[in-house]
Structures are given as structure tokens and as C-alpha cells.
Amino acid sequence: MRAVVQKSFGGPEVLEIVETERPEPLAAEVLVRVHASAVNPVDVAVRSGAYPLLGEPVFGVGWDISGVVEEAGPGARFKVGDEVYGMPFFPRAATGYADYVAAPSRQLARKPASLDHVHAAALPLAALTAWQGLVDAANVSAGDRVLIHRAAGGVGHLAVQIAKARGAHVIALASAPKHDFVRGLGADEVIDYRTTDFTEAVTDVDVVFDSNSQGERSLNVLKPGGTLVSIMEHGDRELAAKVEAAGYRFAGISVEPDYASLEAIAELVDAGRIRPYVSETFPLAEAGKAHEVVGSGRAQGKIVLTVV
């Protein structure tokens, strides 16, 4: 089978396609014929060495997959032919940019029936990050005021929709050219972070969802007892201490596989409450070009590799 691997840290050019052995599923695992795999900022950081999550190369990057079960090990949740999606093994290597991935069946869920594989692959890591922050950690509910940083990005555009699906009043930060896009996601207020200091424009927020390392500044907009959800500074103990000393809650989120949440997300997708936005696709052989786009930091929504 084909798989994208890297033999050194560096720019997008270090990604190369190799021929390798197809993995064999173990008990309770399935072999997925990958149809599409999303590219996330963490993929870029791992590839460059900025975030040495997987140790030293050689390794394959990529986690988000959508595809069809080709083999099922004893005790697996799925059968051959089932369409599934997920983010297996994170933060360990999954080598998602490949023709096949073998993964524990409980780290996958049935693909949303209303989505093709490209759009389903765009969901897992970003949607789980938003879900585990907004739902599991902050318990966002009807009437809550929620501020979302980088609301037009891969995680942000799904966070807006998840918060709205929970009945929240959503305040979104995005650059002016992306305001119409973010409003279309359901945001109630949109602020241009480039021209407006959000700490002066926003008050009485119940939950801040921070994906932009703005945790300490975000405390200025929280109401007493409010929650700061941070996906960039999740391991910052000093920040956590400051947040709690100021009378707020701190929730540091490092996303993990979770089939139950993937099932809940799929239900909202099929109900028309969440829709992933894919701005561009690339064939597997052009994984490096996809990394260039994601690495620019200007991508709207998600970038996806087509495998089949």
C-alpha cells in the first residue's frame, strides 16, 4: 500500500510516498480502506519538529480518516463494508495519510450518513477538540455566552456550530473577510480581532474557547465563575493557577479518541446542525502542498487529502 512518511524533520518537502506492507488488524481492531484524510495544524507542527510528539523520524503523520472497513478482527464493533470515521491513536502515530489504517474499533464511529468521505474526514480531530472543550469540560448550555477565538479555522468553525447546537449565544473572533462565513455558521456576534481589542468589546462571557494562546487576556471578558477552555496552553500550570486564583475555571484540552462523542457529532451532522467546511482538497501525492496551505495559517475551515 501507499503511505506518506518523513525521514527527517523539515518543510513540506520531507513528506514522501512510500510502498509499505498493509497493516493487519488485531483483536477488536478493524482495517480501514482510507478514502480521505484531513490535514491539521498539529500535523504540520509534528512534521517540522516544532512539536516532537512522535519522537525522531522515520514516521508517518496524519490522524483524521474516513473510509470503509475492509477487515474486522475478532470482537470488533464493525463489520466489513461499514463506513467509519475517526482519529485513531492520537497522540500516538496513526499514519493516517495512507491507503489503509488498522485501528481499535472503539476509536472509530459510523460515518455521518449525510456526508461524503472528504467531509467526514474533516471532522474528527477538530470536532472532538471542540466537543471535549465545550461540552465535556465547560458543559455549554442554552443561554450561555461563549467567545470563540479563530472562529473561521478548522477547530473554530466547528466550535461555533457546536456551541450554537447547545443553545449558546456565540461571539466569534475572525478577520473581516471571513465575517460572512462565520455568520453563516450561526455566530450571533462577529468581531474583527485585527481592528478591535476583544477585551474591550466583550463582557460577561460564560465560556471562552481559546485556540490562539490568548488565555490570560481572555480572563478580562469572563464573568465570575466563568470557564476558560484552552487547547493551546492546556499544559500551562502557571496559567491554570492564575485562572483559578482569579475565581474562574480552567479546562486544558488535549484531544483524545472518543467514539461516543463521534457518534453524538454524527447525529448533529445528520440533523443538519453541524456542517464541516472543506476549502480545498489535494491528492495523497500532494500532501506537501496541503501542508503548505495549512502551515500558512490562513486556511478557512479544513484541508483534506483524497486517497481513493
FENBEL-V612474 format. One record per residue. RES is the residue in one small letter. SS is DSSP state (H for helix, E for strand, - for the rest). PHI is phi in degrees with one decimal (* if undefined). PSI is psi in radians with two decimals (* if undefined). Layout:
# FENBEL-V612474
((RES	SS	PHI	PSI) (RES	SS	PHI	PSI))
This chain:
# FENBEL-V612474
((m	-	*	2.88) (r	E	-90.6	2.51) (a	E	-148.7	2.50) (v	E	-90.5	2.17) (v	E	-131.4	2.95) (q	E	-133.7	2.48) (k	-	-106.9	-0.03) (s	-	-157.8	2.85) (f	-	-76.4	2.69) (g	-	157.8	-2.79) (g	-	-76.0	-3.09) (p	H	-56.1	-0.41) (e	H	-66.8	-0.26) (v	H	-76.6	-0.23) (l	E	-77.8	2.25) (e	E	-141.3	2.62) (i	E	-88.7	2.30) (v	E	-126.9	2.80) (e	E	-94.5	2.28) (t	-	-143.9	2.99) (e	-	-72.9	2.46) (r	-	-70.2	2.34) (p	-	-69.7	2.70) (e	-	-106.8	2.22) (p	-	-71.2	2.41) (l	-	-89.3	-3.08) (a	-	-57.2	2.38) (a	-	69.1	0.16) (e	E	-107.5	2.83) (v	E	-128.0	2.64) (l	E	-98.0	2.09) (v	E	-103.9	2.19) (r	E	-79.7	1.88) (v	E	-74.6	2.26) (h	E	-100.4	-0.55) (a	E	-154.6	2.65) (s	E	-142.9	2.21) (a	E	-82.2	2.69) (v	E	-107.8	2.20) (n	-	-116.3	2.77) (p	H	-54.9	-0.58) (v	H	-64.3	-0.56) (d	H	-60.9	-0.74) (v	H	-66.1	-0.75) (a	H	-66.2	-0.66) (v	H	-67.3	-0.78) (r	H	-59.1	-0.73) (s	H	-76.1	-0.34) (g	-	93.8	-0.06) (a	-	-65.3	-0.47) (y	-	-132.8	1.51) (p	-	-75.5	1.02) (l	-	-64.4	-0.61) (l	-	-103.5	0.21) (g	-	78.1	-2.68) (e	-	-84.7	2.51) (p	-	-61.9	2.68) (v	-	-92.9	2.43) (f	E	-161.7	2.92) (g	-	-107.0	2.51) (v	-	-102.1	3.07) (g	-	101.0	2.38) (w	-	-130.0	-0.74) (d	E	-69.5	2.18) (i	E	-137.9	2.67) (s	E	-140.1	2.34) (g	E	-173.7	-2.78) (v	E	-123.5	2.36) (v	E	-67.3	2.16) (e	E	-103.5	-0.53) (e	E	-142.0	2.59) (a	E	-129.5	2.17) (g	-	-74.6	2.91) (p	-	-57.0	2.28) (g	-	84.4	0.05) (a	-	-69.6	2.66) (r	-	-75.3	-0.30) (f	-	-119.5	2.89) (k	-	-118.8	2.87) (v	-	-56.2	2.31) (g	-	99.5	-0.26) (d	-	-68.5	2.45) (e	E	-92.0	2.18) (v	E	-132.4	2.82) (y	E	-145.1	2.80) (g	E	167.8	-3.03) (m	E	-133.9	1.18) (p	-	-64.7	2.54) (f	-	72.1	-0.28) (f	-	-50.2	2.30) (p	-	-95.1	0.32) (r	-	-90.7	2.90) (a	-	-66.1	2.39) (a	-	-117.9	-0.33) (t	-	51.3	1.02) (g	-	-71.0	-0.38) (y	-	-83.8	1.41) (a	E	-161.8	2.87) (d	-	-69.0	-0.59) (y	E	-137.3	2.55) (v	E	-135.9	2.28) (a	E	-99.0	2.28) (a	E	-150.6	2.69) (p	E	-58.2	2.33) (s	H	-66.2	-0.42) (r	H	-80.0	-0.02) (q	H	-98.8	0.11) (l	E	-125.9	2.82) (a	E	-138.8	2.89) (r	E	-64.7	2.37) (k	-	-61.9	2.44) (p	-	-53.7	2.24) (a	-	-64.1	-0.46) (s	-	-84.2	-0.06) (l	-	-113.0	2.58) (d	-	-79.2	3.05) (h	H	-65.6	-0.60) (v	H	-60.0	-0.82) (h	H	-76.1	-0.54) (a	H	-66.1	-0.69) (a	H	-64.4	-0.42) (a	-	-72.4	-0.22) (l	-	-88.4	-0.86) (p	H	-52.5	-1.09) (l	H	-63.5	-0.80) (a	H	-69.2	-0.80) (a	H	-69.0	-0.68) (l	H	-65.1	-0.66) (t	H	-60.1	-0.83) (a	H	-65.7	-0.74) (w	H	-65.8	-0.82) (q	H	-66.7	-0.47) (g	H	-81.3	-0.87) (l	H	-80.8	-0.68) (v	H	-93.2	-1.01) (d	H	-68.6	-0.79) (a	H	-87.0	-0.79) (a	-	-98.4	-0.26) (n	-	50.8	0.87) (v	-	-58.4	2.33) (s	-	-139.1	3.07) (a	-	-54.2	2.30) (g	-	91.3	-0.24) (d	-	-65.4	2.52) (r	E	-97.0	2.12) (v	E	-122.7	2.20) (l	E	-101.9	2.25) (i	E	-121.0	2.07) (h	-	-76.7	2.65) (r	-	48.3	0.93) (a	-	-69.8	-0.25) (a	-	-95.7	-0.06) (g	-	-80.1	-3.07) (g	H	-59.0	-0.88) (v	H	-76.9	-0.77) (g	H	-59.2	-0.74) (h	H	-69.3	-0.43) (l	H	-82.8	-0.60) (a	H	-61.2	-0.71) (v	H	-57.5	-0.82) (q	H	-70.6	-0.65) (i	H	-66.3	-0.75) (a	H	-62.0	-0.72) (k	H	-65.4	-0.69) (a	H	-63.7	-0.42) (r	-	-88.3	0.00) (g	-	90.0	0.27) (a	-	-81.6	2.79) (h	E	-91.3	2.02) (v	E	-103.7	2.21) (i	E	-109.9	2.09) (a	E	-114.2	2.41) (l	E	-103.5	2.18) (a	-	-160.8	2.74) (s	-	-69.1	2.70) (a	H	-53.8	-0.74) (p	H	-62.6	-0.28) (k	H	-104.4	0.13) (h	H	-64.6	-0.75) (d	H	-62.3	-0.70) (f	H	-60.3	-0.81) (v	H	-69.5	-0.67) (r	H	-61.5	-0.65) (g	H	-64.6	-0.36) (l	-	-79.7	-0.25) (g	-	115.8	0.05) (a	-	-60.2	2.39) (d	-	-82.9	-0.60) (e	E	-135.0	2.46) (v	E	-128.7	2.27) (i	E	-120.6	2.34) (d	-	-81.1	1.83) (y	-	-66.3	-0.30) (r	-	-77.7	-0.48) (t	-	-114.4	-0.21) (t	-	-128.5	2.32) (d	-	-79.2	1.92) (f	H	-62.2	-0.44) (t	H	-70.4	-0.32) (e	H	-97.2	-0.36) (a	H	-96.5	-0.26) (v	-	-125.9	2.44) (t	-	-143.2	2.91) (d	-	54.2	0.85) (v	E	-93.5	2.39) (d	E	-80.4	-0.67) (v	E	-139.9	2.30) (v	E	-108.0	2.23) (f	E	-105.4	1.83) (d	E	-104.3	2.02) (s	-	-120.2	0.42) (n	-	-137.8	0.40) (s	-	53.6	0.74) (q	-	-114.6	0.49) (g	H	-58.4	-0.90) (e	H	-65.5	-0.71) (r	H	-66.1	-0.55) (s	H	-67.9	-0.32) (l	H	-61.0	-0.45) (n	H	-67.7	-0.29) (v	H	-106.4	-0.15) (l	E	-77.3	2.52) (k	E	-82.5	2.80) (p	E	-52.5	2.29) (g	E	82.7	0.02) (g	E	-68.4	2.95) (t	E	-118.2	2.28) (l	E	-100.9	2.04) (v	E	-101.2	2.13) (s	E	-122.8	2.20) (i	-	-103.1	-0.22) (m	-	-97.0	-0.53) (e	-	-118.2	0.64) (h	-	-65.4	-0.43) (g	-	-100.6	0.19) (d	-	-83.7	1.69) (r	H	-68.2	-0.58) (e	H	-64.9	-0.77) (l	H	-63.2	-0.77) (a	H	-57.2	-0.72) (a	H	-65.8	-0.71) (k	H	-63.6	-0.75) (v	H	-61.0	-0.85) (e	H	-69.8	-0.61) (a	H	-65.8	-0.49) (a	-	-84.4	-0.02) (g	-	93.0	0.32) (y	-	-113.9	2.98) (r	E	-100.0	2.48) (f	E	-116.0	2.28) (a	E	-128.7	1.80) (g	E	-89.0	2.13) (i	-	-109.9	2.13) (s	-	-119.3	1.92) (v	-	-60.6	2.56) (e	-	-140.6	2.71) (p	-	-58.4	2.50) (d	-	-162.9	1.69) (y	H	-66.2	-0.57) (a	H	-63.5	-0.73) (s	H	-68.7	-0.66) (l	H	-60.7	-0.66) (e	H	-65.9	-0.73) (a	H	-64.8	-0.70) (i	H	-63.8	-0.75) (a	H	-60.9	-0.67) (e	H	-61.9	-0.75) (l	H	-67.3	-0.64) (v	H	-61.9	-0.87) (d	H	-68.9	-0.33) (a	-	-87.4	-0.03) (g	-	81.5	0.29) (r	-	-92.7	-0.42) (i	-	-131.3	2.40) (r	-	-140.4	2.03) (p	-	-71.1	2.46) (y	-	-106.0	2.14) (v	E	-108.8	1.99) (s	E	-84.6	-0.43) (e	E	-161.8	2.57) (t	E	-123.1	2.69) (f	E	-136.8	2.57) (p	E	-68.3	2.81) (l	H	-53.9	-0.67) (a	H	-65.4	-0.26) (e	H	-111.0	0.62) (a	H	-57.9	-0.63) (g	H	-60.8	-0.72) (k	H	-65.2	-0.68) (a	H	-62.2	-0.68) (h	H	-65.0	-0.62) (e	H	-61.4	-0.75) (v	H	-66.4	-0.83) (v	H	-64.8	-0.70) (g	H	-66.0	-0.35) (s	-	-69.0	-0.37) (g	-	76.5	0.10) (r	-	-108.3	0.04) (a	-	-65.9	2.42) (q	-	-99.8	2.22) (g	-	69.0	-2.36) (k	E	-119.8	2.71) (i	E	-114.0	2.32) (v	E	-131.0	2.46) (l	E	-92.6	2.29) (t	E	-93.0	2.26) (v	-	-106.4	-0.73) (v	-	-106.3	*))
